[in-house]
Amino acid sequence: MDGITPDQARAALDAAGQARRQMAREVGLPRGYWWGMACGWLVLGVLGDLGPGWLVAAATLAFGAGHATLASRLLGGRHRTGGVQLSADVAGRRTPLVVIGMLVALVGVTVVAAIALDADGAGHPGSWSALLVAAVIGFGGPELLRVLRRWVRA
Amino acid sequence: MSTARFDELIHPSTRLTLVATLAAADWAEFAFLKDRLGLSDSALSKQLATLEEAGYVSTERRLEGSRRKVRARLTAAGRAAFDGHIAALRDIVAGATAPGEPGV
């Protein structure tokens, strides 16, 4: 067909596939999103140690609602930069599930760390465990998401 | 399923990468494409103009603040041509890997 050898066709397919994969790497959430979440995490941890129960419950609800609103706009992963909007097909439908799974796991880590710190006699275990997880989210959120997406091929 | 149709216009490597990039996006800005493909302004303009002339790409100029930005997207015809071209390339490769079968 048109004098194209199978090797040339294979190379062209590889180039097209590479372009698509590079675009798929654009999926992600802005760094500010992760730092915002880290701050919220820390506030909830501190409130858990120092605040009254009603305030903790209200703050948790506010955090959940705020996150859900922001996430619904961003979790499609199609707005990492202003320079491109990925097609829904490339952005994938599993990325929001990966983020939700990641958050659930981080809540688990926060609780386990708080229990361990409490058992060790540390003061304000909720704050310290929240600080630990907030640092992970703030500094490594995008990288964590990238690795998890690769694992589940999202 | 798209009909396999080798497309001479899309096949050159730079243009294929450009079309594959656009096929993965709803739209992409000129600066993004230029950076992604490592092309100069004039080279990218030329490629986009060729594709636009063929009806495969549409571009729109938008004023953002004081800056004028160019946004490109693949048209339905461009997407069909790209899908057909990829299908044709797959047929060529499949024809080579299955020697007992007739080639395309």
HADDOCK unambig.tbl for C-alpha pairs under 7 A between the chains (distance, minus, plus):
assign (segid A and resid 6 and name CA) (segid B and resid 92 and name CA) 5.63 0.50 0.50
assign (segid A and resid 6 and name CA) (segid B and resid 93 and name CA) 4.90 0.50 0.50
assign (segid A and resid 6 and name CA) (segid B and resid 96 and name CA) 6.10 0.50 0.50
assign (segid A and resid 9 and name CA) (segid B and resid 89 and name CA) 5.12 0.50 0.50
assign (segid A and resid 9 and name CA) (segid B and resid 92 and name CA) 6.57 0.50 0.50
assign (segid A and resid 9 and name CA) (segid B and resid 93 and name CA) 6.34 0.50 0.50
assign (segid A and resid 10 and name CA) (segid B and resid 93 and name CA) 6.28 0.50 0.50
assign (segid A and resid 13 and name CA) (segid B and resid 86 and name CA) 6.86 0.50 0.50
assign (segid A and resid 13 and name CA) (segid B and resid 89 and name CA) 6.82 0.50 0.50
assign (segid A and resid 15 and name CA) (segid B and resid 17 and name CA) 6.43 0.50 0.50
assign (segid A and resid 16 and name CA) (segid B and resid 16 and name CA) 6.59 0.50 0.50
assign (segid A and resid 16 and name CA) (segid B and resid 17 and name CA) 5.68 0.50 0.50
assign (segid A and resid 16 and name CA) (segid B and resid 20 and name CA) 5.35 0.50 0.50
assign (segid A and resid 19 and name CA) (segid B and resid 17 and name CA) 5.97 0.50 0.50
assign (segid A and resid 19 and name CA) (segid B and resid 20 and name CA) 5.97 0.50 0.50
assign (segid A and resid 19 and name CA) (segid B and resid 21 and name CA) 5.45 0.50 0.50
assign (segid A and resid 20 and name CA) (segid B and resid 20 and name CA) 6.33 0.50 0.50
assign (segid A and resid 20 and name CA) (segid B and resid 21 and name CA) 6.00 0.50 0.50
assign (segid A and resid 20 and name CA) (segid B and resid 24 and name CA) 5.96 0.50 0.50
assign (segid A and resid 23 and name CA) (segid B and resid 21 and name CA) 6.72 0.50 0.50
assign (segid A and resid 23 and name CA) (segid B and resid 24 and name CA) 6.63 0.50 0.50
assign (segid A and resid 83 and name CA) (segid B and resid 28 and name CA) 5.77 0.50 0.50
assign (segid A and resid 83 and name CA) (segid B and resid 29 and name CA) 4.98 0.50 0.50
assign (segid A and resid 83 and name CA) (segid B and resid 32 and name CA) 5.41 0.50 0.50
assign (segid A and resid 84 and name CA) (segid B and resid 25 and name CA) 6.95 0.50 0.50
assign (segid A and resid 84 and name CA) (segid B and resid 27 and name CA) 5.82 0.50 0.50
assign (segid A and resid 84 and name CA) (segid B and resid 28 and name CA) 4.18 0.50 0.50
assign (segid A and resid 84 and name CA) (segid B and resid 29 and name CA) 6.04 0.50 0.50
assign (segid A and resid 84 and name CA) (segid B and resid 32 and name CA) 6.96 0.50 0.50
assign (segid A and resid 85 and name CA) (segid B and resid 25 and name CA) 5.61 0.50 0.50
assign (segid A and resid 85 and name CA) (segid B and resid 26 and name CA) 5.52 0.50 0.50
assign (segid A and resid 85 and name CA) (segid B and resid 27 and name CA) 5.57 0.50 0.50
assign (segid A and resid 85 and name CA) (segid B and resid 28 and name CA) 6.38 0.50 0.50
assign (segid A and resid 86 and name CA) (segid B and resid 24 and name CA) 6.03 0.50 0.50
assign (segid A and resid 86 and name CA) (segid B and resid 25 and name CA) 3.95 0.50 0.50
assign (segid A and resid 86 and name CA) (segid B and resid 26 and name CA) 5.62 0.50 0.50
assign (segid A and resid 87 and name CA) (segid B and resid 24 and name CA) 5.63 0.50 0.50
assign (segid A and resid 87 and name CA) (segid B and resid 25 and name CA) 4.42 0.50 0.50
assign (segid A and resid 87 and name CA) (segid B and resid 26 and name CA) 4.96 0.50 0.50
assign (segid A and resid 90 and name CA) (segid B and resid 24 and name CA) 6.04 0.50 0.50
